[in-house]
Amino acid sequence: MLESELPTPCYLIDQTKLKQNLTILEDLRRRSGIKILFAQKAFSSFPFYQMISRYLDGAAATSCYEAELAHLFLKGENHVCQTVYEPQEMETLCAICDHIVFNSPTQLAKYGPQARANGCEVGLRINPEYRSQKFDDYDPCAPFSRLGTTLSNFSSADRSLISGLHVHALFEQNAGALEHLVDAVIEKFGDYLPSLSWINLGGGHHITREGYQFERLEACCKKLQDQYGLTVYLEPGEAIVWEAGYFITTVLDIVENGMPIAILDASAVCHAPDITELQYRPPLIGGGAPNELPYTFRLGGRTCLPEDIFGDYSFDHPLEIGERLVFRDMAINTLTKANMYTGIAMPSVAVRAVDNSCRVLRTFSFEDYRNRF
Ligand SMILES: *Cc1c(COP(=O)(O)O)cnc(C)c1O
């Protein structure tokens, strides 16, 4: 069907853009020898896993369910890095993963031998205490962070159990931040690197964004490859689906209270929580910044929640009831974070194939809401 015939609200995944992103990553792998894994948390939509695995080395999970999903639907290596493990999970993960990363020396001591006995490569997540971000809340290296082992705690780790290190400390960053991160890792943990065989530099690399400085990324990975003989892994998530999704909505009502407010058939709180949680402002096709175009509207969600606002956007015409609005860059953290709070239905999920034809993959119903109990 045509995009204009899709039901709304609807998440639309664009296979052309997904393929472009994956091709950039595949080219990087080919020329640099860096191994690239798909970090699933931003986009755990398994119908696309087969396509993703054609371009990458495998998957990275931060939970047992993600690891199970990758095991079922994605070919290649299967890595997992959790803060803590429970005995049952460990049994499952030992059977389906080839790399298991622990967050602390105590977890390593508790489960490392079991992972090794099952033939898994074992790693320890480190915290190089390199601050790359302004916001403490989202920085794994902020003071008092529970994520990763600091150098002062590293001495208590049984290093005979590990063959690699894992570090994840970036968020939507260019290669300059990665250079600083690698410098911090070498400065603090450099003495231990020659005895290891791999290092995983986590996610947060904005690799598929225009202007990303590949030469700088490749140079600092080459240092780790050549000087220390390490296999270098990257596990980007967002970069794989960057700009590869749309969210299509319909204006159901227009009210006036100091400014015109369009009420959509969707919810920011339920369907794109990054908007209200992280102040994310999705680009909107035909929409500008407030007052940039002649008609500024507030776009509101359909729930009873006062905070359910997509944002203020301006248009070249007054919005009308029945009009469709299409947000861009809405594949990241949308379906994975979507919820049915206040009993709001889930959007449909559709795909736009490379020939531009669209197809609905999944719709949701009242049963999905009821079955959450
Ligand atoms: C979230 C996460 C990633 C992926 O980060 P992106 O910002 O999506 O690239 C990779 N590794 C770990 C451990 C993570 O928690």
The ligand as an ORCA input file, in Angstrom:
! r2SCAN-3c Opt
* xyz 0 1
  C      22.937      1.571     25.328
  C      24.154      0.776     25.188
  C      24.778      0.645     23.931
  C      24.267      1.326     22.679
  O      24.344      2.723     22.778
  P      23.830      3.657     21.592
  O      23.836      5.022     22.197
  O      22.474      3.194     21.210
  O      24.810      3.523     20.471
  C      25.894     -0.157     23.857
  N      26.402     -0.779     24.948
  C      25.839     -0.668     26.172
  C      26.435     -1.374     27.331
  C      24.692      0.109     26.328
  O      24.121      0.219     27.541
*
